[in-house]
C-alpha cells in the first residue's frame, strides 16, 4: 500500500481546535501561487452555494439533492482555497422515502447562518417543506432536521435575525410542485427560527422582468434590507439585488451582474461575504452541464448602497464575472488546499468526497485499518432495471474538465454474475466491470442510454482475465468524453474501442462511481477489496 502524504493544519473554529488534512488536487487548483486566483475556485459540482464568515473562517454549504451524506460543508481561510469539512446530513428524512433512489428531489438550495453561537442550515425539500438543522461546531454533531413548515414547492429559504431579535425567512416557489413561480415571499418565524408565525407576504414579483426569480439570500446593511436573488434560469440568467427600508417592502430592483461578454454563463445564486479587512466578495455558481454547477468568486463593491459584482468595465453598474483576480486580502498566507478527490483508504474513515445514491445501509462497505476498503456485493432485485435506481453506488463529483480516475482492487466473488465496476453515472451511463461467469472472471464494458427512462444496458465488450489485482480506469476529456480501460498489472492498459459521452444527472453533474452487485440472495456475499482510488491528469 502506498501511504498518502498529507499536511495537517490546525484550524481554530469557535472554541475548538481541529486537525484537518490538506489535500491538493492534481487536476484543478484555483490558487495561482502568486497572489492571484482563477475561476472557478472549486471546479466541481457544489451547487447553489451559500457562505458566511465566522471570525477568520469562511464556511460554505451547497445543495446535495438525494446524495448522502448530504449538505456538504466546506471551509476556507481566504475564500480561494477550500477543503471539505464534513456534512450536515448523515441520513435524509423522510427516511422511508430516501432509503430508495429519488433523483432530483431532496436537498435543494440551502442557506447557512451563525446565530447565538450556533450554525444554522435551512434547506428545502420541494416535496415536503423547509427544514432546519443546527450545530455548535461546523463539524457537528448536527441536530436531527426539524420541519419548520410543511408544504409542497416552498424552496430556497434564507433566514435573518433582525436587530430587535425578530426572525424572518425569505423563500421562493418551485412551479413543478406549487404550480406558481417567479415570486419571493417573506415569513416571520419564532425567535428560535423553528416555526413560521405569520402568513407569507409576497415581496417581489418577477414575472415581467425577472422570470424564475429564486434562490434568495437575505441581508441587512446601513438600514436597508437586501435580497440577493438570481433570475432568468440556471444556465441563462443574471443576478438581482432588491433593497428596502422595510422587511416587507416595497423593494427596489437592480441588475448587478450578468454574463456580458464573458464565457461564464448564468452567473448567479450565491453569497455575499465581507472579510475582516472590509473587502466584499460574492460566491456563485456557473452551470457547466455534465460537470455540474461549479463555484466562482467575484469581487464586490458598493456604490450608493447598491452592490456591483465582478468587473464593471463600462460603468453601468452591472458587473461581469472575472476569470482571474487578486486574492482577497487577509493579511496572511495560507497553504494551497482543495476538496478531496483521491482516496488511498489508509484510514478507518471513508473520504469525505464519497456519497451514496440513497440513504446507506450497514454492510455495503467497511473501511479497515489494513489499507483497503471492503465493498460487499449487494442484491440487485429485478425491480432495479439499471444502475440509475441502484442505491449502493458510491460516487463522487467530476473534479475538472479533464482528468483520469483509476481504481486498484481485488475481486473475490462467491456467486455467478457477481459484479464489481467503475462507472460514470448520469441520465446516460457507462461502466467497466469485473464479473464472474462460468466459474471464470471477465472484464465487461457496458453502456446504458436514457437510463432515467428505465432503458436496459448494452454490452459492448467482454474479455476473459486472470490474476488477483485489477486496475479499472476512465479518462475524461473536455466535453465529458470518456474512455474506459483496464489493466492486470498497472502498467499496460487495454482501452475500450468505444468512447462514451457523459451526461449530467437530474440537477447534478455526472459522477464517478463504484458499485458491487449480485443477482441472488445469500448469507455469504462476495466482495471487492479496494486498494486505492486516484484522480490524476490524463
WORADA-V776975 format. One record per residue. N is the residue number from 1. PHI is phi in degrees with one decimal (none if undefined). Layout:
BEGIN
n=<N	N>
phi=<PHI	PHI>
END
This chain:
BEGIN
n=<1	2	3	4	5	6	7	8	9	10	11	12	13	14	15	16	17	18	19	20	21	22	23	24	25	26	27	28	29	30	31	32	33	34	35	36	37	38	39	40	41	42	43	44	45	46	47	48	49	50	51	52	53	54	55	56	57	58	59	60	61	62	63	64	65	66	67	68	69	70	71	72	73	74	75	76	77	78	79	80	81	82	83	84	85	86	87	88	89	90	91	92	93	94	95	96	97	98	99	100	101	102	103	104	105	106	107	108	109	110	111	112	113	114	115	116	117	118	119	120	121	122	123	124	125	126	127	128	129	130	131	132	133	134	135	136	137	138	139	140	141	142	143	144	145	146	147	148	149	150	151	152	153	154	155	156	157	158	159	160	161	162	163	164	165	166	167	168	169	170	171	172	173	174	175	176	177	178	179	180	181	182	183	184	185	186	187	188	189	190	191	192	193	194	195	196	197	198	199	200	201	202	203	204	205	206	207	208	209	210	211	212	213	214	215	216	217	218	219	220	221	222	223	224	225	226	227	228	229	230	231	232	233	234	235	236	237	238	239	240	241	242	243	244	245	246	247	248	249	250	251	252	253	254	255	256	257	258	259	260	261	262	263	264	265	266	267	268	269	270	271	272	273	274	275	276	277	278	279	280	281	282	283	284	285	286	287	288	289	290	291	292	293	294	295	296	297	298	299	300	301	302	303	304	305	306	307	308	309	310	311	312	313	314	315	316	317	318	319	320	321	322	323	324	325	326	327	328	329	330	331	332	333	334	335	336	337	338	339	340	341	342	343	344	345	346	347	348	349	350	351	352	353	354	355	356	357	358	359	360	361	362	363	364	365	366	367	368	369	370	371	372	373	374	375	376	377	378	379	380	381	382	383	384	385	386	387	388	389	390	391	392	393	394	395	396	397	398	399	400	401	402	403	404	405	406	407	408	409	410	411	412	413	414	415	416	417	418	419	420	421	422	423	424	425	426	427	428	429	430	431	432	433	434	435	436	437	438	439	440	441	442	443	444	445	446	447	448	449	450	451	452	453	454	455	456	457	458	459	460	461	462	463	464	465	466	467	468	469	470	471	472	473	474	475	476	477	478	479	480	481	482	483	484	485	486	487	488	489	490	491	492	493	494	495	496	497	498	499	500	501	502	503	504	505	506	507	508	509	510	511	512	513	514	515	516	517	518	519	520	521	522	523	524	525	526	527	528	529	530	531	532	533	534	535	536	537	538>
phi=<none	-89.4	-86.4	-72.3	-89.5	-130.3	-102.6	-104.2	-112.5	-100.9	-110.4	-91.8	-124.2	62.7	-108.1	-122.2	-99.2	-116.5	-95.7	-123.7	-74.3	-95.5	-114.2	-122.7	-65.5	-91.8	-121.2	-157.5	-131.1	-78.7	-75.3	-78.9	81.0	-125.7	89.0	-116.9	-134.9	-122.1	-96.4	-74.1	-72.3	-129.3	-91.3	-147.3	-81.7	-101.0	-71.0	53.4	-68.7	-129.7	-147.1	-142.1	-113.1	-127.6	65.7	-100.7	-114.0	-115.1	-128.5	-129.2	-127.2	-142.6	-63.3	-135.0	54.1	-112.9	-89.7	-125.1	-64.8	-112.5	51.1	-62.8	-118.1	-113.9	-129.6	-146.7	-104.8	-142.0	71.8	-110.4	-94.1	-118.5	-123.7	-87.4	-93.7	156.9	-139.4	-90.9	-118.6	-91.2	-152.5	-105.4	-86.8	-66.8	-63.3	-67.1	-80.1	-88.6	-70.8	-107.5	-68.8	-137.2	-62.8	85.0	-102.2	75.4	-84.2	-91.9	-54.0	-93.4	-134.7	-125.9	-141.8	-120.6	-146.3	52.5	63.5	-134.5	-86.7	-119.6	-123.4	-104.2	-138.6	-100.6	-108.6	-63.1	-100.1	-130.3	136.0	-102.3	-112.0	-132.4	-134.5	-144.6	-158.3	-77.3	-120.7	-63.4	-84.0	91.4	-72.4	-92.8	-68.0	-61.2	-56.9	-105.3	-79.9	-68.7	-152.7	-84.3	161.4	-92.6	94.5	-80.6	-135.1	56.5	-79.5	-147.1	-92.9	-147.3	-94.1	-77.2	-60.9	-89.4	91.1	-69.0	-114.6	-129.0	-145.9	-101.3	-150.6	-126.3	-130.5	-94.9	-59.9	-64.8	-109.7	-90.4	79.0	-133.8	-158.0	65.7	-133.9	-119.2	-128.2	-119.9	-117.6	-97.6	-113.2	-65.0	-67.0	-78.5	73.5	-114.4	-157.8	-73.7	-122.2	-143.4	-76.3	-68.7	-114.9	-73.4	-108.6	-157.2	-116.4	-99.2	-55.7	-83.0	-101.4	-137.6	-60.8	59.8	-64.7	-162.7	50.1	-72.2	-125.2	-109.1	-138.9	-135.3	-154.0	51.4	82.6	-100.5	-90.4	-119.2	-118.3	-88.2	-149.3	-83.2	-151.6	89.9	103.9	-58.6	-98.4	-126.6	-94.7	-145.7	-109.4	-102.1	-132.3	-113.6	-142.5	-159.1	-81.9	-121.0	-57.3	-95.2	90.7	-71.2	-103.3	-79.0	-119.5	-148.5	-82.3	-117.1	-156.7	-147.2	-62.7	58.4	-94.9	-93.3	-93.1	-94.3	-76.0	47.5	-76.0	-171.5	62.4	-173.9	-141.3	-92.8	-131.8	-118.7	-78.9	-60.1	-84.1	95.9	-77.0	-113.0	-141.9	-134.4	-101.4	-148.2	-114.4	-126.2	-82.1	-114.5	61.3	-61.5	-88.9	84.6	-104.6	-95.8	-102.7	-114.4	-120.0	-121.8	-66.8	-134.7	-138.5	-106.8	-132.2	51.1	63.3	-121.9	-82.7	-121.7	-111.6	85.7	-93.4	-105.2	-68.9	-100.5	71.3	-90.0	84.5	-111.6	-81.4	-120.1	-65.2	-97.7	-93.7	-148.7	-163.1	-68.3	-63.5	-55.5	-83.4	-105.5	80.4	-137.0	-110.4	-121.4	-62.2	-68.1	-151.0	-139.4	-59.5	-68.6	-134.5	-72.6	-146.9	-85.4	56.1	-96.5	-122.7	-86.5	-123.3	-68.0	-56.2	-66.5	-74.8	-83.7	-138.8	-94.1	-83.0	-157.0	-55.1	-76.1	-117.5	-61.4	106.5	-67.3	-154.8	-142.7	-65.5	-133.9	-94.4	-104.6	88.0	-150.4	-110.5	-97.2	-116.3	-85.4	-70.6	-116.8	-59.5	-106.9	-69.1	-62.6	-69.1	-87.0	-75.5	-158.4	-71.8	-58.4	-110.3	-87.7	-65.5	-88.0	-97.3	-95.5	-138.5	-141.3	-75.6	-60.5	-95.9	-170.4	-69.7	-138.0	-167.8	-132.4	-115.9	-130.3	-122.9	-105.8	-154.4	-115.2	-114.7	-126.0	-77.6	-103.7	-134.0	-62.5	71.3	-68.1	-141.4	-128.1	-141.3	-111.2	-129.5	-109.0	-110.8	-160.6	-64.7	-106.4	-146.0	-146.3	-152.5	-116.9	-146.9	-99.9	-139.1	-91.1	-150.2	62.4	80.5	-121.9	-100.3	-132.1	-96.9	-126.0	-118.7	-126.9	-129.9	-130.4	-95.6	54.1	-60.6	-66.3	-100.4	84.1	-67.2	-80.2	-81.5	-116.1	-81.2	-99.1	-145.7	-138.9	-136.0	-72.9	-136.2	-133.3	109.1	-110.6	-90.3	-132.9	-125.4	-109.2	-142.4	-133.6	-107.7	-112.8	-110.3	-49.6	91.4	78.6	-81.7	-114.5	-125.3	-99.2	-154.9	-143.6	-145.2	-102.0	-133.3	80.2	-117.1	-98.2	-109.1	-104.0	-89.2	-66.1	-74.7	-118.8	-89.5	-135.6	-91.9	-65.3	-124.7	-68.4	-85.8	-91.6	72.4	-133.0	-74.9	-65.1	-128.7	-97.6	-135.7	-119.3	-146.3	-144.1	-134.0	-145.2	-104.3	-125.5	-88.5	-155.6	-102.7	-146.8	-70.8	-74.3	-157.5	-122.4	-101.4	-96.0	-74.7	-159.2	-132.2	-127.9	-103.0	-139.1	-71.4	-64.0>
END
